[in-house]
Amino acid sequence: MRWAARAVPYGPAAVAALFTLLQLAVVVPGTGLGWDETVYVSQVSSHAPAAFFSAPRARGIAYLAAPVAAVTDAVPPLRVWLALLSGAGLFLALRVWRGLLPATVLTLAGGLFAGLWVTLFYGPQVMPNLWVALAALFTTGCLLRAVRNPASRLAPAGVCAGVALAALMRPSDALWLALPLGTALLLIRSWRRPLLLTALVAGGALGCAEWVAEAYTAYGGLAARLSRASEIQGHLAPYFSVDDHIRALGGRTLCRPCDVPWRNPGTGVWWFALPLLAAGGALAARRTRYRAEILLPALTGLGLALPYLFLVGYAAPRFLLPAYALLSLPVAHGLIRLARRVREARPRLRPAAVALSVTVLGLHLGVQFTVLHSTLTTFRANGETLDRMAAELGRQGVRPPCVVSGPDAVRIAFRAGCSSRQVGGHDGSITHAALRAAAENRPVAVLVTNGAEPPPYARAWRSRPLPDLGPWRFRAYLSPAARPESGPVTARG
């Protein structure tokens, strides 16, 4: 038993190390910045002007990327930095559960979560959702540690820090994380500790402080920012988006609008099994000493999933990462309990049960890595095309200080070292008159797609085709200040 107690950290540590290595070997090489990533990185990068920062966004992930993004515009060092951080974060989030759940449960739960294509894909990315997931797992574990050991001073501090991290990354997710945890503290008499409730509230307030302050300095107040954030996200209201999330499981990083057919049903088998396995794990724990340690993450994970399944009118697989992280605990507990019952009740079936388990797990991982490979292939191809587009703009004279406007201006502009400005939509940050005025003394590129007409003032500008990006055919209209020069031009990114 003493040896087993000492061995507890090694399983989660091995999972975190493998998670990091897979990111470095499979995900990091050759991946440029995505659209949302570019927005976040541009806020802390000195190599291109900051892109427009819309109302729903929070700056937490930009701060996490800042130590690398502030000194280099090269993407590989940033990817490596975040891969290492996310691996360490996964280990810490699992490590806090030591003593609350068996090492086998933690190891299997960590492996199930880290083995999802969406977890691996977003591990080294400048996106907040995985960090909310790790913060949720860490916070829930710290709260249970504080309940089990009222004398602990570190556990309440961990609750505060975990909620603050979630709020710094995504304030709305922090609210949905704190609600079930706070409800449990109020409803369970033996858990009623003013210190823990204070830690939850204080953590949320600390994490949201910058977002709230920015609402008054840049968005016209908190109510105005909340209203604009809801508008950009499609006016949050009752909406059944479960089927949208199912369609997105095939590798769509964003499904908006999600009116595409579900072509690969095999990619959703695990998703349908997840709630059943989580419910089975919760039922298996109801009469054990792990009841609270399984039920609380199950209910909290459900709470984090509900708004994205029934309030948001579109889908992205990353939205459910916090739910997946927490639900992995009851799933792992249920699977291990089932395996033990089979072994105890039918010893002769143990070899067959082991073979079946290995086969099912292998098929599951095979599906995950197939989707990951497909998603990465598309992501890399798009990044290479965007690099060529930025390089072509550079050859045509669109060099800093310059402005790019139009479809996908954010990614193209950052790669070219330009400002990205839009005259409308979610990222509206300039008027046509101001853009025309800017064109009088600096290079401006107005992008259009699939034969669309440019604004009237740009119709007489010199135009050049750009490389096609998927089904979109791009053409750039270039202001007179954009004068082609000879010599190679290297795009940023």
C-alpha positions as CSV (number, residue, x, y, z in Angstrom):
1,M,0.0,0.0,0.0
2,R,2.9,2.4,0.7
3,W,4.3,1.7,-2.7
4,A,0.9,2.4,-4.3
5,A,0.6,5.7,-2.5
6,R,4.0,6.7,-3.8
7,A,3.1,5.7,-7.3
8,V,0.0,7.9,-7.5
9,P,1.6,10.8,-9.4
10,Y,3.4,8.8,-12.0
11,G,0.3,7.9,-14.1
12,P,-0.9,11.5,-14.5
13,A,2.7,12.6,-15.1
14,A,3.1,10.1,-17.9
15,V,-0.2,11.2,-19.5
16,A,0.9,14.8,-19.3
17,A,4.3,14.0,-20.8
18,L,2.8,12.0,-23.6
19,F,0.3,14.8,-24.3
20,T,3.1,17.3,-24.6
21,L,5.2,15.0,-26.8
22,L,2.3,14.4,-29.2
23,Q,1.7,18.1,-29.5
24,L,5.3,18.7,-30.3
25,A,5.6,15.9,-32.8
26,V,2.2,16.0,-34.5
27,V,0.5,19.3,-34.0
28,V,3.2,22.0,-33.7
29,P,5.2,21.4,-37.0
30,G,4.0,23.6,-39.9
31,T,0.9,25.2,-38.3
32,G,0.5,28.9,-38.8
33,L,-1.8,31.1,-36.8
34,G,-5.6,30.7,-37.1
35,W,-8.0,33.7,-37.3
36,D,-8.9,33.9,-33.6
37,E,-5.3,33.2,-32.7
38,T,-4.1,36.1,-34.9
39,V,-6.4,38.5,-33.0
40,Y,-5.1,37.4,-29.7
41,V,-1.4,37.4,-30.7
42,S,-1.6,40.8,-32.3
43,Q,-2.6,42.3,-29.0
44,V,0.8,41.6,-27.5
45,S,3.0,41.4,-30.6
46,S,5.3,44.2,-31.6
47,H,5.5,43.0,-35.2
48,A,2.1,44.2,-36.5
49,P,-0.6,46.5,-35.2
50,A,-3.3,45.0,-33.0
51,A,-6.4,43.6,-34.7
52,F,-9.8,44.8,-33.6
53,F,-10.7,43.2,-30.3
54,S,-14.4,42.4,-30.3
55,A,-16.7,42.6,-27.2
56,P,-16.9,38.8,-26.3
57,R,-13.2,38.3,-26.2
58,A,-11.0,38.3,-23.0
59,R,-7.3,38.9,-23.0
60,G,-6.2,36.0,-20.7
61,I,-4.8,33.8,-23.5
62,A,-3.0,36.8,-25.0
63,Y,-1.2,37.3,-21.7
64,L,-0.2,33.7,-21.7
65,A,1.3,34.0,-25.2
66,A,3.0,37.4,-24.5
67,P,6.4,36.1,-23.2
68,V,7.1,34.7,-26.7
69,A,4.9,36.7,-29.0
70,A,6.4,40.0,-27.7
71,V,9.9,39.1,-28.8
72,T,9.3,37.1,-32.0
73,D,6.7,36.8,-34.8
74,A,7.8,33.2,-35.5
75,V,5.0,30.8,-34.8
76,P,7.0,27.6,-33.9
77,P,8.5,29.0,-30.6
78,L,5.0,30.1,-29.6
79,R,3.6,26.7,-30.4
80,V,6.3,25.0,-28.4
81,W,5.8,27.3,-25.4
82,L,2.1,26.6,-25.3
83,A,2.6,22.9,-25.8
84,L,4.9,22.8,-22.8
85,L,2.5,25.0,-20.7
86,S,-0.5,22.9,-21.5
87,G,1.3,19.7,-20.7
88,A,2.3,21.2,-17.3
89,G,-1.2,22.5,-16.8
90,L,-2.8,19.1,-17.4
91,F,-0.4,17.5,-14.9
92,L,-1.2,20.1,-12.3
93,A,-5.0,19.8,-12.9
94,L,-4.8,16.1,-12.4
95,R,-2.2,16.3,-9.6
96,V,-4.6,18.3,-7.4
97,W,-6.9,15.2,-7.3
98,R,-4.3,13.1,-5.7
99,G,-5.8,11.4,-2.6
100,L,-9.3,12.2,-3.8
101,L,-9.5,9.5,-6.5
102,P,-7.4,6.5,-7.2
103,A,-4.3,6.9,-9.5
104,T,-5.9,4.5,-12.0
105,V,-8.9,6.7,-12.4
106,L,-6.8,9.9,-12.8
107,T,-4.6,8.2,-15.3
108,L,-7.4,6.9,-17.4
109,A,-9.3,10.1,-17.1
110,G,-6.3,12.2,-18.2
111,G,-5.6,9.8,-21.1
112,L,-9.2,9.9,-22.3
113,F,-9.3,13.7,-22.2
114,A,-5.8,14.2,-23.7
115,G,-6.5,11.7,-26.4
116,L,-9.4,13.6,-28.0
117,W,-8.4,15.3,-31.3
118,V,-9.8,18.6,-30.1
119,T,-7.6,18.6,-26.9
120,L,-4.5,17.8,-28.9
121,F,-5.3,20.3,-31.6
122,Y,-5.9,23.2,-29.2
123,G,-3.1,22.3,-26.8
124,P,-0.4,24.5,-28.5
125,Q,-2.9,27.1,-29.9
126,V,-3.4,30.6,-28.7
127,M,-7.0,29.8,-27.7
128,P,-8.6,30.1,-24.3
129,N,-10.9,27.0,-24.2
130,L,-8.4,24.4,-23.1
131,W,-7.2,26.6,-20.3
132,V,-10.8,27.0,-19.1
133,A,-11.0,23.2,-19.1
134,L,-7.8,22.8,-17.0
135,A,-8.9,25.6,-14.7
136,A,-12.3,23.9,-14.2
137,L,-10.7,20.5,-13.4
138,F,-8.2,22.2,-11.0
139,T,-10.9,24.4,-9.3
140,T,-13.2,21.4,-8.7
141,G,-10.4,19.4,-7.2
142,C,-9.3,22.2,-4.9
143,L,-12.8,22.7,-3.7
144,L,-13.2,19.0,-2.8
145,R,-9.8,19.1,-1.1
146,A,-10.9,22.1,1.0
147,V,-14.2,20.3,1.9
148,R,-12.3,17.1,2.9
149,N,-9.6,19.0,4.9
150,P,-11.1,22.2,6.4
151,A,-7.7,23.0,7.9
152,S,-6.1,23.4,4.4
153,R,-5.1,26.9,3.5
154,L,-3.8,26.1,0.0
155,A,-7.1,24.5,-1.2
156,P,-9.2,27.7,-0.9
157,A,-6.5,29.6,-2.5
158,G,-6.5,27.1,-5.3
159,V,-10.3,27.6,-5.7
160,C,-9.8,31.3,-6.0
161,A,-6.9,31.0,-8.5
162,G,-8.7,28.4,-10.6
163,V,-11.8,30.5,-11.0
164,A,-9.7,33.6,-11.7
165,L,-7.9,31.8,-14.5
166,A,-11.1,30.7,-16.0
167,A,-12.6,34.2,-15.8
168,L,-9.4,35.7,-17.3
169,M,-9.8,33.4,-20.2
170,R,-13.6,33.4,-20.7
171,P,-15.7,35.3,-18.1
172,S,-18.9,33.6,-19.2
173,D,-17.4,30.1,-18.7
174,A,-16.2,31.1,-15.2
175,L,-19.8,32.0,-14.3
176,W,-21.1,28.6,-15.5
177,L,-18.2,26.9,-13.6
178,A,-18.9,28.8,-10.3
179,L,-22.7,28.3,-10.4
180,P,-22.7,24.5,-9.7
181,L,-19.8,24.7,-7.3
182,G,-21.4,27.5,-5.4
183,T,-24.8,25.7,-5.4
184,A,-23.1,22.6,-3.9
185,L,-21.5,24.7,-1.1
186,L,-24.9,26.2,-0.2
187,L,-27.0,23.0,-0.4
188,I,-24.7,20.6,1.4
189,R,-24.7,21.5,5.0
190,S,-21.3,20.0,5.8
191,W,-19.8,22.0,2.9
192,R,-21.0,25.4,4.0
193,R,-17.9,27.4,4.5
194,P,-17.9,31.1,4.1
195,L,-14.2,31.0,3.1
196,L,-14.9,28.8,0.1
197,L,-17.8,30.9,-1.1
198,T,-15.6,33.9,-0.7
199,A,-12.9,32.2,-2.7
200,L,-15.3,31.5,-5.6
201,V,-16.6,35.1,-5.7
202,A,-13.2,36.7,-5.2
203,G,-11.7,34.5,-7.9
204,G,-14.4,35.4,-10.4
205,A,-14.1,39.1,-9.5
206,L,-10.4,39.1,-9.9
207,G,-10.4,37.3,-13.2
208,C,-13.2,39.5,-14.7
209,A,-11.8,42.8,-13.4
210,E,-9.8,43.6,-16.5
211,W,-12.8,42.6,-18.8
212,V,-15.2,44.8,-16.8
213,A,-12.8,47.8,-16.7
214,E,-12.3,47.5,-20.5
215,A,-16.0,47.5,-20.9
216,Y,-16.1,51.1,-19.5
217,T,-13.0,52.3,-21.3
218,A,-13.6,50.9,-24.7
219,Y,-17.2,49.6,-25.1
220,G,-19.4,52.2,-23.5
221,G,-20.1,50.4,-20.3
222,L,-20.7,46.9,-19.0
223,A,-24.3,46.6,-20.2
224,A,-23.2,47.8,-23.7
225,R,-20.4,45.3,-23.9
226,L,-22.6,42.4,-22.7
227,S,-25.3,43.4,-25.3
228,R,-22.7,43.6,-28.1
229,A,-21.1,40.3,-27.0
230,S,-24.5,38.6,-27.2
231,E,-25.2,40.1,-30.6
232,I,-21.9,38.9,-32.0
233,Q,-22.6,35.4,-30.6
234,G,-25.9,35.3,-32.3
235,H,-28.1,36.8,-29.6
236,L,-27.9,34.2,-26.8
237,A,-31.3,32.5,-26.5
238,P,-32.8,29.0,-26.3
239,Y,-31.5,27.1,-29.3
240,F,-31.0,23.4,-29.8
241,S,-27.4,23.1,-31.1
242,V,-26.7,19.5,-30.2
243,D,-26.9,18.4,-33.8
244,D,-24.5,21.2,-34.8
245,H,-21.9,19.9,-32.3
246,I,-22.4,16.4,-33.8
247,R,-21.7,17.7,-37.3
248,A,-18.6,19.6,-36.0
249,L,-17.0,16.4,-34.6
250,G,-15.7,15.5,-38.0
251,G,-13.0,18.2,-37.8
252,R,-14.8,21.5,-38.3
253,T,-13.2,24.0,-36.0
254,L,-16.2,26.3,-36.4
255,C,-19.6,25.4,-37.7
256,R,-21.5,28.7,-38.3
257,P,-24.0,28.3,-39.8
258,C,-23.9,24.6,-39.3
259,D,-26.1,23.6,-42.2
260,V,-23.7,21.0,-43.5
261,P,-24.5,17.2,-43.8
262,W,-23.1,14.8,-41.2
263,R,-20.8,12.8,-43.5
264,N,-18.8,10.8,-41.0
265,P,-21.1,9.2,-38.4
266,G,-18.2,7.2,-37.0
267,T,-16.7,10.4,-35.6
268,G,-19.6,10.9,-33.2
269,V,-19.9,7.4,-31.6
270,W,-17.8,8.4,-28.6
271,W,-19.8,11.6,-28.2
272,F,-23.1,9.6,-27.9
273,A,-21.4,7.2,-25.5
274,L,-20.0,10.0,-23.3
275,P,-23.2,10.9,-21.4
276,L,-24.1,7.3,-20.9
277,L,-20.6,6.4,-19.6
278,A,-20.6,9.5,-17.3
279,A,-24.0,8.6,-15.9
280,G,-22.9,5.0,-15.4
281,G,-19.8,6.2,-13.5
282,A,-21.9,8.5,-11.3
283,L,-24.3,5.7,-10.5
284,A,-21.4,3.3,-9.7
285,A,-20.0,5.9,-7.3
286,R,-23.3,6.7,-5.4
287,R,-22.6,4.2,-2.6
288,T,-18.9,4.5,-2.5
289,R,-16.6,6.9,-0.6
290,Y,-15.9,8.6,-4.0
291,R,-19.5,9.7,-4.4
292,A,-18.8,13.5,-4.1
293,E,-15.6,13.2,-6.0
294,I,-17.5,11.8,-9.0
295,L,-20.9,13.5,-8.8
296,L,-19.5,17.0,-8.4
297,P,-17.4,17.0,-11.6
298,A,-20.2,15.2,-13.4
299,L,-22.7,18.0,-12.5
300,T,-20.2,20.8,-13.1
301,G,-19.2,19.4,-16.5
302,L,-22.9,19.2,-17.4
303,G,-23.4,22.8,-16.3
304,L,-20.5,24.0,-18.4
305,A,-21.9,22.2,-21.5
306,L,-25.5,23.4,-21.2
307,P,-25.1,26.9,-22.5
308,Y,-23.2,25.7,-25.6
309,L,-25.7,23.0,-26.3
310,F,-28.9,25.0,-25.7
311,L,-28.1,28.8,-25.8
312,V,-25.5,29.3,-28.6
313,G,-26.8,29.1,-32.2
314,Y,-23.6,27.5,-33.6
315,A,-21.0,25.0,-32.7
316,A,-17.2,24.7,-32.3
317,P,-15.7,21.5,-30.7
318,R,-13.5,23.6,-28.5
319,F,-16.5,25.0,-26.6
320,L,-17.1,21.7,-24.9
321,L,-13.5,21.1,-23.7
322,P,-14.3,22.1,-20.1
323,A,-17.1,19.6,-20.0
324,Y,-15.0,16.9,-21.5
325,A,-12.3,17.4,-18.9
326,L,-14.6,17.1,-16.0
327,L,-16.8,14.3,-17.4
328,S,-13.6,12.2,-18.0
329,L,-13.5,11.5,-14.2
330,P,-16.9,9.8,-13.9
331,V,-16.3,8.0,-17.3
332,A,-12.9,6.6,-16.1
333,H,-14.4,5.6,-12.7
334,G,-17.3,3.8,-14.3
335,L,-15.0,1.9,-16.7
336,I,-12.6,0.8,-14.0
337,R,-15.5,-0.3,-11.8
338,L,-17.0,-2.3,-14.6
339,A,-13.7,-4.0,-15.4
340,R,-13.3,-5.0,-11.7
341,R,-16.7,-6.4,-11.5
342,V,-16.2,-8.5,-14.6
343,R,-12.9,-9.7,-13.2
344,E,-14.4,-10.6,-9.8
345,A,-17.6,-12.2,-11.1
346,R,-16.3,-14.0,-14.2
347,P,-12.5,-14.5,-13.9
348,R,-12.5,-16.7,-17.0
349,L,-13.8,-13.7,-19.0
350,R,-10.9,-11.5,-18.1
351,P,-8.8,-12.2,-21.2
352,A,-11.8,-11.6,-23.5
353,A,-12.7,-8.4,-21.6
354,V,-9.2,-7.1,-21.8
355,A,-9.0,-7.8,-25.5
356,L,-12.4,-6.1,-26.1
357,S,-11.3,-3.1,-24.0
358,V,-8.1,-2.7,-25.9
359,T,-9.9,-3.1,-29.3
360,V,-12.5,-0.4,-28.4
361,L,-9.9,2.0,-27.0
362,G,-7.8,1.4,-30.1
363,L,-10.7,2.2,-32.4
364,H,-11.6,5.3,-30.4
365,L,-8.0,6.6,-30.6
366,G,-7.9,5.7,-34.3
367,V,-10.9,7.9,-35.0
368,Q,-9.5,10.7,-32.9
369,F,-6.1,10.7,-34.7
370,T,-7.8,10.4,-38.1
371,V,-9.9,13.5,-37.5
372,L,-6.8,15.2,-36.1
373,H,-4.8,14.4,-39.2
374,S,-7.5,15.7,-41.5
375,T,-8.0,18.9,-39.5
376,L,-4.3,19.6,-39.4
377,T,-3.9,19.0,-43.1
378,T,-6.6,21.6,-43.9
379,F,-5.2,24.0,-41.3
380,R,-1.7,23.8,-42.6
381,A,-2.8,24.1,-46.3
382,N,-4.8,27.2,-45.4
383,G,-1.9,28.7,-43.5
384,E,0.5,28.2,-46.5
385,T,-2.0,29.8,-48.8
386,L,-2.4,32.8,-46.5
387,D,1.4,33.1,-46.4
388,R,1.5,33.2,-50.2
389,M,-1.3,35.8,-50.2
390,A,0.6,38.1,-47.8
391,A,3.8,37.6,-49.8
392,E,2.0,38.6,-53.0
393,L,0.7,41.7,-51.4
394,G,4.2,42.6,-50.3
395,R,5.5,42.2,-53.8
396,Q,2.7,44.5,-55.0
397,G,3.9,47.2,-52.5
398,V,1.6,46.6,-49.5
399,R,4.2,47.0,-46.8
400,P,4.2,48.6,-43.4
401,P,2.6,51.0,-42.5
402,C,-0.2,49.5,-44.5
403,V,-3.9,48.6,-44.1
404,V,-5.8,45.5,-45.3
405,S,-9.6,45.4,-45.4
406,G,-12.0,42.7,-46.5
407,P,-12.5,39.0,-46.1
408,D,-9.9,37.3,-44.0
409,A,-8.0,40.6,-43.6
410,V,-7.0,39.7,-40.0
411,R,-4.8,36.8,-40.9
412,I,-3.4,38.2,-44.1
413,A,-2.7,41.6,-42.6
414,F,-0.8,40.2,-39.6
415,R,1.3,38.1,-41.9
416,A,2.1,41.1,-44.0
417,G,2.8,43.4,-41.0
418,C,-0.2,45.5,-41.7
419,S,-3.2,46.8,-39.8
420,S,-6.5,45.0,-40.4
421,R,-9.6,47.2,-40.5
422,Q,-13.2,46.4,-41.4
423,V,-15.9,48.8,-42.4
424,G,-18.7,46.6,-41.0
425,G,-19.7,43.4,-39.3
426,H,-18.5,42.1,-36.0
427,D,-15.1,43.7,-36.4
428,G,-16.3,47.0,-37.8
429,S,-13.5,49.5,-36.8
430,I,-13.3,52.0,-39.7
431,T,-15.5,53.9,-42.0
432,H,-15.2,54.0,-45.8
433,A,-14.3,57.6,-45.6
434,A,-11.5,56.9,-43.1
435,L,-10.2,54.0,-45.2
436,R,-10.2,56.2,-48.3
437,A,-8.3,58.9,-46.4
438,A,-5.7,56.4,-45.2
439,A,-5.1,55.4,-48.8
440,E,-3.9,58.8,-49.6
441,N,-0.6,58.4,-47.7
442,R,-0.1,54.7,-47.1
443,P,-0.6,51.3,-49.0
444,V,-4.1,50.0,-48.6
445,A,-5.4,46.7,-49.9
446,V,-9.2,46.1,-50.2
447,L,-9.9,42.3,-50.6
448,V,-12.9,40.9,-52.4
449,T,-13.9,37.3,-53.1
450,N,-15.6,35.4,-55.9
451,G,-16.0,38.3,-58.2
452,A,-17.6,40.8,-55.7
453,E,-17.3,44.5,-56.5
454,P,-15.0,46.6,-54.4
455,P,-16.2,49.9,-52.8
456,P,-16.7,52.7,-55.4
457,Y,-13.5,54.6,-54.4
458,A,-11.4,51.5,-55.0
459,R,-12.7,50.5,-58.4
460,A,-10.1,52.6,-60.2
461,W,-7.3,51.1,-58.1
462,R,-4.8,48.6,-59.5
463,S,-6.0,45.1,-58.8
464,R,-4.3,41.8,-58.7
465,P,-5.5,38.2,-58.1
466,L,-4.4,36.4,-55.0
467,P,-4.0,32.6,-54.4
468,D,-7.4,30.9,-53.9
469,L,-8.3,29.9,-50.3
470,G,-10.5,26.9,-50.5
471,P,-13.6,27.8,-52.6
472,W,-12.9,31.5,-52.3
473,R,-11.2,33.4,-55.1
474,F,-9.5,36.5,-53.8
475,R,-8.6,39.7,-55.6
476,A,-6.9,42.7,-54.0
477,Y,-7.5,46.3,-55.0
478,L,-4.4,48.3,-54.2
479,S,-4.2,52.0,-53.5
480,P,-1.8,54.2,-55.5
481,A,0.6,54.3,-52.5
482,A,1.2,50.5,-53.0
483,R,4.0,50.5,-55.5
484,P,5.5,47.2,-56.6
485,E,9.2,46.8,-55.9
486,S,11.6,44.1,-57.2
487,G,13.2,41.6,-54.8
488,P,11.8,38.8,-52.6
489,V,9.3,39.5,-49.9
490,T,8.9,37.3,-46.9
491,A,5.5,37.1,-45.2
492,R,5.2,37.0,-41.5
493,G,3.8,34.0,-39.8
